[in-house]
Amino acid sequence: MAEIAQADGYRTDAGQDVTLEPAPAAASEKPDPFLAVVWERQERPDEAAVARTHRKTTFRVIGKLPADMTDAQERIDAMASDIEQALDRRPTRWPATFSAPTFVSSEPLAGAVEAGYVGVALTYTSNIPIK
C-alpha cells in the first residue's frame, strides 16, 4: 500500500502513511493522506480444499485524502482505483500459502467532505493458513 504515490504512476499519494492496526486511530488523529489495513473477521473458507488448513479472512483498506466539495467524488474514485490497482499488482508478492485478495465491496465514508477530506473503505477476502 505504501507504493501508492503519484510519482509511481498512481492518481493519488494515499500511501503516504500506511498503518496495519487492529483498530486504526481516528481519522482526525492521522495525517493527510493515510491508509489503514484493518482485519475484520475470519470464517470457514468457501473452498473445500482448504477448509481444514485455512481461514477466510475479511479485511478492509480504509483511506483518507484531503478534498473539498468541488473535487470530492473525483478524489474518492481516484483513491479507490489506486487501492484496487495496488492490490492487483501484488499477487506474486503474497506468500505461497495465502490466496490473493478478492474484492468484496467499496463504500465512501460519510460526512468527511465537511471536515476537508474524503474517505473510502474497500473490503477484501483472502484465505490464510491457520497457525
C-alpha positions as CSV (number, residue, x, y, z in Angstrom):
1,M,0.0,0.0,0.0
2,A,2.9,2.4,0.7
3,E,3.7,2.3,-3.0
4,I,0.6,4.4,-3.8
5,A,2.1,7.7,-4.9
6,Q,1.7,9.9,-8.0
7,A,5.4,9.6,-8.6
8,D,4.9,5.8,-9.1
9,G,2.0,6.2,-11.6
10,Y,-0.9,6.3,-9.3
11,R,-3.6,9.0,-9.2
12,T,-3.1,9.9,-5.5
13,D,-0.5,9.9,-2.8
14,A,-2.7,7.8,-0.5
15,G,0.2,5.6,0.5
16,Q,2.0,8.4,2.3
17,D,1.1,6.9,5.7
18,V,0.0,3.3,6.0
19,T,-0.9,1.6,9.2
20,L,-1.6,-2.1,9.9
21,E,-3.7,-1.9,13.0
22,P,-6.5,-3.9,14.6
23,A,-8.1,-0.6,15.4
24,P,-6.8,2.4,13.5
25,A,-6.6,5.8,15.2
26,A,-9.4,8.1,14.5
27,A,-9.2,9.8,11.1
28,S,-8.8,13.2,12.8
29,E,-5.7,12.0,14.6
30,K,-3.9,10.8,11.4
31,P,-2.0,12.9,8.9
32,D,-3.5,13.5,5.5
33,P,-3.4,11.3,3.5
34,F,-3.4,7.9,5.1
35,L,-4.4,4.2,4.6
36,A,-5.2,1.7,7.2
37,V,-5.5,-2.1,6.7
38,V,-7.9,-3.5,9.3
39,W,-8.7,-7.1,10.0
40,E,-12.5,-7.6,10.3
41,R,-13.2,-11.3,10.8
42,Q,-12.3,-14.9,10.0
43,E,-14.6,-17.7,8.9
44,R,-14.6,-21.1,7.3
45,P,-13.3,-20.9,3.7
46,D,-15.7,-21.3,0.7
47,E,-13.2,-23.7,-1.0
48,A,-13.5,-27.3,0.5
49,A,-9.8,-28.0,-0.5
50,V,-8.6,-25.6,2.2
51,A,-11.4,-25.9,4.8
52,R,-9.1,-27.7,7.3
53,T,-5.9,-25.7,6.7
54,H,-7.0,-22.1,6.1
55,R,-9.4,-19.4,7.3
56,K,-11.3,-17.0,5.0
57,T,-10.1,-13.6,6.3
58,T,-12.0,-10.4,5.6
59,F,-10.1,-7.2,5.8
60,R,-10.7,-3.5,4.9
61,V,-8.5,-0.9,3.4
62,I,-9.6,2.4,4.7
63,G,-8.3,5.6,3.1
64,K,-8.4,9.3,3.6
65,L,-7.4,12.2,1.3
66,P,-7.7,16.0,1.6
67,A,-10.6,17.2,-0.6
68,D,-13.2,19.9,-0.9
69,M,-16.7,19.9,-2.3
70,T,-15.5,20.6,-5.8
71,D,-13.4,17.5,-6.2
72,A,-14.7,15.1,-3.5
73,Q,-16.2,12.5,-5.9
74,E,-13.1,12.6,-8.2
75,R,-10.8,12.1,-5.2
76,I,-12.9,9.2,-3.8
77,D,-12.8,7.5,-7.2
78,A,-9.1,8.0,-7.6
79,M,-8.3,6.6,-4.2
80,A,-10.5,3.6,-4.6
81,S,-8.9,2.9,-8.0
82,D,-5.4,3.3,-6.6
83,I,-6.1,0.8,-3.8
84,E,-7.5,-1.7,-6.2
85,Q,-4.6,-1.3,-8.6
86,A,-2.0,-1.7,-5.7
87,L,-3.6,-5.0,-4.6
88,D,-3.9,-6.2,-8.2
89,R,-0.2,-5.7,-8.6
90,R,0.7,-7.8,-5.6
91,P,-0.2,-11.4,-6.3
92,T,3.3,-12.5,-6.9
93,R,4.4,-11.0,-3.6
94,W,1.9,-12.9,-1.4
95,P,3.2,-15.9,0.5
96,A,2.5,-19.2,-1.5
97,T,0.0,-20.4,1.1
98,F,-2.1,-17.2,1.0
99,S,-4.7,-16.6,-1.7
100,A,-4.6,-13.2,-3.5
101,P,-7.2,-10.8,-2.0
102,T,-10.7,-10.9,-3.7
103,F,-12.6,-7.7,-3.9
104,V,-15.9,-7.7,-2.0
105,S,-17.2,-4.1,-1.8
106,S,-16.4,-0.4,-1.7
107,E,-18.1,2.5,0.0
108,P,-17.4,6.1,0.7
109,L,-17.0,7.3,4.3
110,A,-19.9,9.5,5.1
111,G,-19.6,13.1,6.3
112,A,-16.0,13.5,5.6
113,V,-16.2,16.3,3.0
114,E,-17.4,18.8,5.6
115,A,-14.2,18.1,7.5
116,G,-12.0,18.8,4.5
117,Y,-11.3,15.2,3.4
118,V,-12.8,12.3,1.7
119,G,-12.6,8.7,2.7
120,V,-13.3,5.3,1.2
121,A,-13.3,1.7,2.6
122,L,-12.7,-1.3,0.4
123,T,-13.4,-4.8,1.7
124,Y,-11.5,-7.9,0.5
125,T,-11.2,-11.5,1.5
126,S,-8.2,-13.9,1.4
127,N,-7.7,-17.4,2.5
128,I,-4.8,-17.5,5.0
129,P,-3.3,-20.6,6.7
130,I,-4.3,-21.5,10.3
131,K,-1.3,-21.1,12.5
